[in-house]
Amino acid sequence: MVPVLYRTDTFQPKIMSQIEFKGIPTFRIFNYNEAVEFYIDFLGFTIDWEHRFAPSDPVYMQISRNELVLHLSENKRFRTGSVTFVDTTGIETFHEELKGKDKPGSIPDVSITDWHTLQLEIEDPFGNLLRFNESLSE
C-alpha cells in the first residue's frame, strides 16, 4: 500500500486574492555603531531584534518605523547599493523632523516628480538609498 501524503479530495488551490507577499529588504552595513546612529538616532527607527552567532560575528538585525521594516546585516554576502521605494504619508513633516536633527543643507529638499508624487531620497552611510514617495492628491 502506498502512503497518502495529503488528501486529494480536500485540496483546493489558493486563488490570487488569497496569496499575500510581504517584502523586507536587507541592507548591507559595515559598522554597527554607524548604522545605529543613522537609522535609530537620525531616521527614528526602533531596533526590533538583533542576532549574532557569536559575540564577534557580524550582526543581523531588524529595525522598523511604523509599517517600514528593514533588515541590516554586517555579513559580507550582502551587497550595498540597494534602492528601496517607500510609500509615505506625511513626507513634508518627516522632512522637517530630519532637518531639525541634522546640519542645515545636508538633507535634500522634497521634490515633485514627473509621476505626481513628492519624493525625498536619503542615502545611508553604506550606499543604500531610501526613496520616500507620497502621492499628490488630485
VEXDREN-2710 file (C-alpha; in Angstrom, 1 decimal):
% VEXDREN-2710
k/r/px/py/pz
1/MET/0.0/0.0/0.0
2/VAL/1.3/3.5/-0.9
3/PRO/1.1/6.0/1.9
4/VAL/-1.0/9.1/1.2
5/LEU/0.9/12.3/1.8
6/TYR/-2.1/14.6/1.6
7/ARG/-5.8/14.1/0.9
8/THR/-6.5/14.9/-2.7
9/ASP/-10.3/15.1/-2.1
10/THR/-9.9/18.2/0.2
11/PHE/-7.1/20.0/-1.6
12/GLN/-8.1/23.4/-3.1
13/PRO/-5.5/25.7/-4.7
14/LYS/-5.4/29.2/-3.5
15/ILE/-6.9/31.8/-5.8
16/MET/-4.9/35.0/-6.4
17/SER/-6.8/37.1/-3.8
18/GLN/-5.7/34.6/-1.1
19/ILE/-2.0/35.0/-1.9
20/GLU/-0.1/37.6/0.0
21/PHE/3.5/38.8/-0.1
22/LYS/5.5/41.0/2.3
23/GLY/9.0/42.1/1.3
24/ILE/11.7/43.1/3.8
25/PRO/14.8/44.5/2.1
26/THR/18.2/43.6/3.6
27/PHE/20.8/46.3/3.6
28/ARG/24.5/45.6/3.9
29/ILE/26.1/47.7/6.7
30/PHE/29.8/48.0/7.5
31/ASN/29.7/49.4/11.0
32/TYR/27.0/48.6/13.7
33/ASN/27.5/51.9/15.6
34/GLU/27.3/54.0/12.4
35/ALA/24.1/52.1/11.4
36/VAL/22.5/52.7/14.8
37/GLU/23.4/56.4/14.6
38/PHE/21.9/56.8/11.2
39/TYR/18.8/54.5/11.3
40/ILE/17.9/54.8/15.0
41/ASP/19.1/58.2/16.2
42/PHE/18.6/60.1/12.9
43/LEU/15.8/58.4/11.0
44/GLY/13.9/57.4/14.1
45/PHE/13.7/53.6/13.6
46/THR/13.5/51.1/16.5
47/ILE/15.6/48.0/16.9
48/ASP/13.2/45.0/16.9
49/TRP/15.8/42.4/17.4
50/GLU/19.5/41.5/16.8
51/HIS/21.2/38.2/16.1
52/ARG/24.9/37.1/16.2
53/PHE/26.0/33.5/16.2
54/ALA/28.9/34.6/18.5
55/PRO/29.8/37.9/20.1
56/SER/32.4/38.7/17.5
57/ASP/30.3/37.6/14.5
58/PRO/28.5/40.0/12.2
59/VAL/25.2/41.4/13.3
60/TYR/21.9/40.6/11.5
61/MET/19.1/42.9/12.8
62/GLN/15.6/44.0/12.2
63/ILE/14.6/47.7/12.5
64/SER/11.2/49.3/12.0
65/ARG/9.4/52.6/11.9
66/ASN/5.6/52.3/11.6
67/GLU/5.0/49.8/8.7
68/LEU/8.5/50.1/7.2
69/VAL/10.6/47.1/8.2
70/LEU/14.3/46.7/7.2
71/HIS/16.9/44.1/7.9
72/LEU/20.5/45.3/8.3
73/SER/23.5/42.9/8.1
74/GLU/27.2/43.1/8.5
75/ASN/27.6/39.8/6.6
76/LYS/29.8/40.2/3.6
77/ARG/27.5/38.1/1.4
78/PHE/25.0/41.0/1.2
79/ARG/25.7/43.9/-1.3
80/THR/25.4/47.6/-0.9
81/GLY/23.7/49.9/-3.4
82/SER/20.1/48.8/-2.9
83/VAL/17.2/51.2/-3.7
84/THR/14.0/50.8/-1.7
85/PHE/10.8/52.6/-2.6
86/VAL/8.9/53.6/0.5
87/ASP/5.2/54.6/0.1
88/THR/4.9/57.5/2.5
89/THR/2.3/59.7/4.2
90/GLY/3.4/62.9/5.8
91/ILE/6.6/63.3/3.8
92/GLU/7.0/67.0/4.5
93/THR/6.6/66.5/8.3
94/PHE/9.2/63.7/8.1
95/HIS/11.5/66.1/6.1
96/GLU/11.1/68.8/8.8
97/GLU/11.8/66.2/11.5
98/LEU/15.1/65.2/9.8
99/LYS/16.1/68.8/9.1
100/GLY/15.7/69.5/12.9
101/LYS/18.2/66.8/13.7
102/ASP/20.9/67.4/11.0
103/LYS/23.1/70.2/9.8
104/PRO/21.3/72.6/7.5
105/GLY/21.6/71.8/3.9
106/SER/22.7/68.2/4.2
107/ILE/19.1/66.8/3.8
108/PRO/17.9/67.1/0.2
109/ASP/14.7/69.0/-0.4
110/VAL/11.4/67.2/-1.1
111/SER/10.9/67.3/-4.9
112/ILE/7.8/66.9/-7.1
113/THR/8.3/64.0/-9.6
114/ASP/7.0/63.8/-13.2
115/TRP/4.7/61.0/-12.0
116/HIS/2.9/63.3/-9.5
117/THR/4.5/62.3/-6.2
118/LEU/6.5/64.1/-3.5
119/GLN/9.9/62.4/-3.3
120/LEU/12.7/62.5/-0.7
121/GLU/15.8/60.4/-1.3
122/ILE/18.1/59.7/1.6
123/GLU/21.3/57.6/1.2
124/ASP/22.6/55.7/4.2
125/PRO/26.3/55.8/5.1
126/PHE/26.8/52.4/3.3
127/GLY/25.4/53.4/-0.2
128/ASN/21.8/52.2/0.2
129/LEU/19.0/54.5/-0.9
130/LEU/15.7/55.0/0.7
131/ARG/13.3/56.7/-1.8
132/PHE/10.3/58.1/0.2
133/ASN/7.3/58.9/-2.1
134/GLU/4.0/60.4/-1.3
135/SER/1.2/60.6/-3.9
136/LEU/-0.2/64.0/-4.6
137/SER/-3.9/64.4/-4.3
138/GLU/-5.7/65.3/-7.5
END
